[in-house]
Amino acid sequence: MSHALPIAKVKKMFPARICVCQIKISLFLLYIEAVRYAFNKMLWFFNIFYLTNNATYYIYTFMAKQIDPYQYFAHPKSPGQKQYEALRAFYIDNLPARVVADRFGYTVPSFNALKQKFKAGKLSFKFTEKPGPQGSRLPKEVQQRIFQIRRVYNLSSYRIAEILAIDGIEVNPRTINRLLEKAGFPPVPRRGKLSIGETVYGAKVPQEAQILSPESLEGRTVECTVGGIFLFAPLIERLGLPKIVDQTNLPGSKQIPPLQYFLSFLALKLIGKERLSQVNDLNFDQGMGLFAGLNVLPKCTPISDYSYRLDSHILDGLLQNFVHQMNRHHVYRSDTINLDFHTIPHYGDESILQTHWVPTKGKRMKGALTLFAQDCESTVFHYAQADILRSEASEKIIDFVKFWKKVHGKLTSTLVFDSKLTSYEQLNTLNDMKISFITLRKRGKKLLAATEKIPHSHWQKLHLDIPKRKYKNPFVFESSVDLPGYDDKLRQVVMKGTGRERPSFLITNDFHSTVDSLIFRYAKRWRIENGIAEAVKFFSLNALSSPVLVKVHFDVLMTMIAHSLYHFLSQRLRGFEDCRASTIFRKFINMKADVSVRDGDIVVKFPRRSHNPIIKSAELDKVPSTISWLGNRKMLFEFR
């Protein structure tokens, strides 16, 4: 029997309570349904807008801006979106990597790197700019102070930062620079401390180079760190270099005449300075300036830019006038002229120079090809050319012959050079011009094989009376040969037993000289190689100042003139006639001296040195008696 009460009875017994419970249950169910609905909406919102790392970008973009959806997705602007769209096109749309890279502005390697970074989980897509203020954080009063300092004093950002730091305001100079650029201030040009008045207290400032007037020389007393350079002053006057400069029409400036520029360059060569920029080492040396007729030598910028004002016509005139003057002093007295090429290497990355063979390096290098001619007896250079292209190198020996005939009227000397200087066609031209020459024949396999077949009885043993030669008894074989490009026959002398593995082949158009005299003449060709090596070592010939060949040509000519002056000086120093320039410089030139101008004379006083008696016996102060560029004053040498 059931004990449950009928629902009707219950309602009759508790009608109010049941209604209240039903209402509460209904409200609770409605609340649960609302929460579930809200949760589903939130989940839907998350799925829609949080597929990437940053939903705020989409909210901002779609709600705050009016944009073209197609342009937005086809041409993304932010780096993060561009990366996202590019990777999606590759992985979802299956587009090739090259097509994706071209569409989104990547290179194929950079896009491949982007894929690797994405696969490794190291890529995060950033669709918004960095949070924070976009303007300057500096207070308005600090900004106004910066603007005021720039307007009034025109100082740099670093100097403005230093001034603000004194007032206790720490501002980065880069921040100041960005603020000034944004405000429209132009950049301040780079200036030295002297121009803005910020030199250290007590610091010495070098003077600006100016010519010394004859009146300002009287009573002047200076110290020269390389006082021996004044030994060259009488020789420069005797050789007539001031007259040569005047005839050549070298350029000058308002403050520095052409002769003073020329003497400044010559001074650097005579003391063995490697670079023109090293003239700054002599900024305070008034003695070196007095040698050139200036208060101080010119600074690096004017002396470096000077050679750009020259041209080939001026340089050819300088060479011609100098050689003509040297010939008047009978410096070139040999019947043999040595010629040789020399490549001045250039190590610049953007060099426009051609490549030439460099024997010391054993390879072809970019550089300036130069040609030197040397008097075999005095070992003095009497020709130098630097503006040579590889295509015209073989013709330069003809240019030298024309130059020599123009200066001397005729060429009776024998030209000696190696096989790489010119071609057989140019040898034929020399023969037509009645020019005697001795050179080497190019060796080939067939030529060497034919030489090995020569019977031993046909070889002649020769004795060379050369004291320092190691192999004095070579074997020679003489014959006449025909060469392609040469019309007549040539005299050929084959030598073996000279210490070399393969025989040498001398060829010449001289059929009258003896074999030993031909070999003896060619053996002296090493003198020009030694002369070039000396120019490289002491006169810094290989220190190429510029890839501009005109500038190289001027430097080569100054080397030749300085080398000639050292030869003149060595001929007057008893016992040092055959010494190299480096030895003369070390023993006689590189010493301090006190230079004073008194009673119309220039007195150079040298310290005590062991070689002073040799300088005294040279009597350089009497050759000549006056120096024209120093007010025609006499130069006297005194010793402590």
Backbone hydrogen bonds, N-H to C=O, Kabsch-Sander energy under -0.5 kcal/mol:
donor,donor_aa,acceptor,acceptor_aa,energy
10,V,6,P,-2.0
11,K,7,I,-2.5
12,K,8,A,-1.9
13,M,9,K,-2.6
14,F,10,V,-3.8
18,I,14,F,-1.2
19,C,15,P,-1.1
20,V,16,A,-1.7
21,C,17,R,-2.0
22,Q,18,I,-2.1
23,I,19,C,-2.0
24,K,20,V,-2.1
25,I,21,C,-2.6
26,S,22,Q,-2.3
27,L,23,I,-2.5
28,F,24,K,-2.4
29,L,25,I,-2.4
30,L,26,S,-2.3
31,Y,27,L,-2.4
32,I,28,F,-2.5
33,E,29,L,-2.3
34,A,30,L,-2.3
35,V,31,Y,-2.6
36,R,32,I,-2.6
37,Y,33,E,-2.3
38,A,34,A,-2.7
39,F,35,V,-2.7
40,N,36,R,-2.4
41,K,37,Y,-2.3
42,M,38,A,-2.6
43,L,39,F,-2.6
44,W,40,N,-2.5
45,F,41,K,-2.7
46,F,42,M,-2.5
47,N,43,L,-2.3
48,I,44,W,-1.8
49,F,45,F,-2.6
50,Y,46,F,-2.2
59,I,55,A,-2.0
60,Y,56,T,-2.8
61,T,57,Y,-2.7
62,F,58,Y,-2.9
63,M,59,I,-1.9
64,A,59,I,-0.5
64,A,60,Y,-1.8
65,K,60,Y,-0.6
65,K,61,T,-1.0
67,I,65,K,-0.7
72,Y,68,D,-2.3
73,F,69,P,-2.1
74,A,70,Y,-2.8
75,H,71,Q,-2.2
80,G,126,K,-1.1
82,K,78,S,-2.2
83,Q,79,P,-2.3
84,Y,80,G,-2.3
85,E,81,Q,-3.0
86,A,82,K,-2.2
87,L,83,Q,-2.5
88,R,84,Y,-2.4
89,A,85,E,-2.3
90,F,86,A,-1.6
91,Y,87,L,-2.9
92,I,88,R,-2.6
93,D,88,R,-1.4
95,L,89,A,-2.0
100,V,96,P,-2.3
101,A,97,A,-2.6
102,D,98,R,-2.2
103,R,99,V,-2.1
104,F,100,V,-2.2
105,G,101,A,-0.6
106,Y,101,A,-2.7
111,F,107,T,-2.5
112,N,108,V,-2.2
113,A,109,P,-2.1
114,L,110,S,-1.8
115,K,111,F,-2.1
116,Q,112,N,-2.1
117,K,113,A,-2.2
118,F,114,L,-2.0
119,K,115,K,-2.6
120,A,116,Q,-1.8
121,G,118,F,-1.2
122,K,117,K,-2.3
124,S,122,K,-0.5
126,K,124,S,-0.6
127,F,125,F,-0.6
143,Q,139,P,-2.2
144,Q,140,K,-2.4
145,R,141,E,-1.7
146,I,142,V,-2.2
147,F,143,Q,-2.3
148,Q,144,Q,-2.1
149,I,145,R,-2.3
150,R,146,I,-2.1
151,R,147,F,-2.2
152,V,148,Q,-2.5
153,Y,149,I,-2.4
154,N,149,I,-0.7
154,N,150,R,-1.2
160,I,156,S,-2.2
161,A,157,S,-2.2
162,E,158,Y,-1.7
163,I,159,R,-2.0
164,L,160,I,-2.4
165,A,161,A,-2.0
166,I,162,E,-1.4
167,D,163,I,-1.0
168,G,165,A,-1.4
169,I,164,L,-2.8
170,E,168,G,-0.7
171,V,169,I,-0.7
176,I,172,N,-1.9
177,N,173,P,-2.5
178,R,174,R,-2.5
179,L,175,T,-2.2
180,L,176,I,-2.4
181,E,177,N,-2.2
182,K,178,R,-2.3
183,A,179,L,-1.6
184,G,180,L,-0.5
184,G,181,E,-1.0
185,F,180,L,-2.5
196,I,192,G,-1.1
197,G,194,L,-0.9
198,E,193,K,-3.1
203,A,200,V,-2.2
211,I,255,Q,-1.0
212,L,293,G,-2.3
213,S,211,I,-0.6
216,S,213,S,-0.6
217,L,213,S,-0.8
217,L,214,P,-0.6
218,E,214,P,-0.6
219,G,597,V,-2.1
220,R,217,L,-2.2
222,V,595,V,-3.2
224,C,593,A,-2.9
227,G,224,C,-0.7
227,G,591,M,-2.6
228,G,589,I,-1.7
228,G,591,M,-0.8
229,I,226,V,-1.6
230,F,227,G,-1.7
231,L,228,G,-1.8
232,F,229,I,-1.5
233,A,230,F,-0.6
236,I,232,F,-2.7
237,E,233,A,-2.0
238,R,234,P,-2.2
239,L,235,L,-2.5
240,G,236,I,-0.5
240,G,237,E,-0.6
241,L,236,I,-2.0
244,I,240,G,-2.0
245,V,241,L,-2.5
246,D,242,P,-1.7
247,Q,243,K,-2.2
248,T,244,I,-2.0
249,N,245,V,-1.0
250,L,245,V,-1.2
253,S,256,I,-2.9
261,Y,257,P,-1.8
262,F,258,P,-2.6
263,L,259,L,-2.7
264,S,260,Q,-1.7
265,F,261,Y,-2.2
266,L,262,F,-2.5
267,A,263,L,-2.3
268,L,264,S,-1.6
269,K,265,F,-1.8
270,L,266,L,-2.6
271,I,267,A,-1.5
272,G,269,K,-1.2
273,K,268,L,-2.5
278,Q,275,R,-1.0
279,V,276,L,-1.8
280,N,277,S,-1.6
281,D,278,Q,-1.5
282,L,279,V,-1.8
283,N,280,N,-1.3
285,D,282,L,-1.1
286,Q,284,F,-1.3
287,G,223,E,-1.1
289,G,285,D,-1.4
290,L,286,Q,-2.2
291,F,287,G,-1.7
292,A,288,M,-1.1
293,G,290,L,-1.1
294,L,289,G,-3.6
295,N,210,Q,-2.0
297,L,282,L,-0.5
303,I,299,K,-1.8
304,S,300,C,-1.9
305,D,301,T,-2.1
306,Y,302,P,-0.9
308,Y,305,D,-0.9
309,R,306,Y,-2.0
310,L,307,S,-1.4
315,L,311,D,-2.1
316,D,312,S,-2.5
317,G,313,H,-1.8
318,L,314,I,-2.2
319,L,315,L,-2.4
320,Q,316,D,-2.5
321,N,317,G,-2.5
322,F,318,L,-2.1
323,V,319,L,-2.5
324,H,320,Q,-2.2
325,Q,321,N,-2.0
326,M,322,F,-2.5
327,N,323,V,-2.2
328,R,324,H,-1.3
329,H,325,Q,-0.8
329,H,326,M,-0.6
330,H,327,N,-1.5
331,V,326,M,-1.5
333,R,331,V,-1.1
337,I,414,T,-2.8
338,N,374,Q,-2.3
339,L,416,V,-2.4
340,D,372,F,-1.9
342,H,370,T,-2.5
344,I,342,H,-0.6
344,I,368,A,-2.8
346,H,366,K,-2.9
351,S,348,G,-1.0
356,H,365,M,-3.0
358,V,363,K,-2.3
361,K,358,V,-0.8
362,G,358,V,-1.8
363,K,358,V,-1.2
365,M,356,H,-2.7
367,G,354,Q,-2.2
368,A,344,I,-2.3
369,L,367,G,-0.5
369,L,388,I,-0.6
370,T,342,H,-2.7
371,L,385,Q,-2.7
372,F,340,D,-2.4
373,A,383,Y,-2.0
374,Q,338,N,-2.7
375,D,380,V,-2.6
376,C,336,T,-2.0
376,C,374,Q,-0.5
379,T,375,D,-2.1
382,H,373,A,-2.3
383,Y,373,A,-0.9
385,Q,371,L,-1.9
388,I,369,L,-0.7
388,I,386,A,-1.9
392,E,389,L,-0.9
393,A,390,R,-0.9
395,E,392,E,-0.7
396,K,393,A,-1.3
398,I,395,E,-0.9
399,D,395,E,-1.4
400,F,396,K,-2.0
401,V,397,I,-1.8
402,K,398,I,-2.2
403,F,399,D,-2.3
404,W,400,F,-2.8
405,K,401,V,-2.3
406,K,402,K,-1.8
407,V,403,F,-1.8
408,H,404,W,-3.1
409,G,405,K,-1.7
414,T,335,D,-2.7
415,L,436,S,-2.5
416,V,337,I,-2.7
417,F,438,I,-1.8
421,L,418,D,-1.1
427,L,423,S,-1.6
428,N,424,Y,-1.8
429,T,425,E,-1.4
430,L,426,Q,-2.3
431,N,427,L,-2.1
432,D,428,N,-2.0
433,M,429,T,-1.5
434,K,431,N,-1.4
435,I,430,L,-2.6
436,S,434,K,-0.5
438,I,415,L,-2.6
439,T,507,I,-2.4
441,R,505,F,-2.8
448,L,444,G,-2.3
449,A,445,K,-2.4
450,A,446,K,-2.3
451,T,447,L,-1.8
452,E,448,L,-1.7
453,K,449,A,-0.7
453,K,450,A,-0.5
454,I,451,T,-1.3
458,H,455,P,-1.3
459,W,456,H,-1.2
460,Q,476,V,-3.0
462,L,474,P,-2.9
464,L,462,L,-0.5
464,L,472,K,-3.2
465,D,463,H,-0.6
466,I,464,L,-2.0
469,R,466,I,-1.3
472,K,470,K,-0.9
475,F,496,K,-3.0
476,V,460,Q,-2.8
477,F,494,V,-2.0
479,S,492,Q,-2.5
481,V,490,L,-2.5
486,Y,483,L,-1.8
490,L,481,V,-2.6
491,R,508,T,-2.7
492,Q,479,S,-3.4
492,Q,490,L,-0.5
493,V,506,L,-2.7
494,V,477,F,-3.1
495,M,504,S,-2.7
496,K,475,F,-2.3
504,S,495,M,-2.2
506,L,493,V,-3.0
506,L,504,S,-0.6
507,I,439,T,-2.6
508,T,491,R,-1.9
509,N,437,F,-1.0
511,F,509,N,-0.8
518,L,514,T,-1.8
519,I,515,V,-2.4
520,F,516,D,-2.4
521,R,517,S,-2.2
522,Y,518,L,-2.4
523,A,519,I,-2.3
524,K,520,F,-0.8
524,K,521,R,-0.7
525,R,522,Y,-1.8
526,W,523,A,-1.0
527,R,524,K,-1.7
528,I,525,R,-1.0
529,E,525,R,-0.9
530,N,526,W,-2.3
531,G,527,R,-2.4
532,I,528,I,-2.4
533,A,529,E,-2.2
534,E,530,N,-2.2
535,A,531,G,-2.1
536,V,532,I,-2.1
537,K,533,A,-2.3
538,F,534,E,-2.7
539,F,534,E,-0.9
541,L,535,A,-1.7
543,A,540,S,-1.2
544,L,542,N,-2.1
549,L,547,P,-0.6
551,K,548,V,-0.5
552,V,548,V,-1.7
553,H,549,L,-2.7
554,F,550,V,-1.9
555,D,551,K,-1.9
556,V,552,V,-2.3
557,L,553,H,-2.3
558,M,554,F,-2.2
559,T,555,D,-1.8
560,M,556,V,-2.1
561,I,557,L,-2.3
562,A,558,M,-2.4
563,H,559,T,-2.4
564,S,560,M,-1.9
565,L,561,I,-2.0
566,Y,562,A,-2.0
567,H,563,H,-1.7
568,F,564,S,-2.3
569,L,565,L,-2.4
570,S,566,Y,-2.5
571,Q,567,H,-1.7
572,R,568,F,-0.5
572,R,569,L,-1.3
573,L,569,L,-0.6
573,L,570,S,-0.8
574,R,572,R,-0.8
576,F,573,L,-2.3
579,C,576,F,-1.2
584,I,580,R,-2.1
585,F,581,A,-2.6
586,R,582,S,-2.0
587,K,583,T,-2.1
588,F,584,I,-2.4
589,I,584,I,-1.0
589,I,585,F,-0.7
590,N,585,F,-2.9
591,M,589,I,-2.2
593,A,224,C,-1.9
594,D,605,K,-2.0
595,V,222,V,-3.0
595,V,593,A,-0.5
596,S,594,D,-0.5
596,S,603,V,-2.3
597,V,220,R,-2.4
598,R,596,S,-0.6
598,R,601,D,-2.1
601,D,598,R,-2.1
602,I,634,K,-3.4
603,V,596,S,-3.1
603,V,601,D,-0.6
604,V,602,I,-0.6
604,V,636,L,-2.9
605,K,594,D,-2.8
605,K,603,V,-0.6
606,F,604,V,-0.6
606,F,638,E,-2.9
612,N,609,R,-1.4
614,I,611,H,-0.6
615,I,611,H,-1.4
616,K,612,N,-2.4
617,S,613,P,-2.2
618,A,614,I,-1.1
619,E,615,I,-0.8
619,E,616,K,-1.0
620,L,615,I,-0.6
622,K,619,E,-1.4
623,V,620,L,-1.6
623,V,624,P,-0.5
627,I,633,R,-2.2
628,S,626,T,-0.5
630,L,627,I,-1.0
631,G,628,S,-0.9
632,N,627,I,-1.3
633,R,627,I,-0.9
633,R,630,L,-0.6
634,K,600,G,-0.8
635,M,625,S,-0.7
636,L,602,I,-3.0
636,L,634,K,-0.5
638,E,604,V,-3.0
638,E,636,L,-0.5
640,R,606,F,-1.8
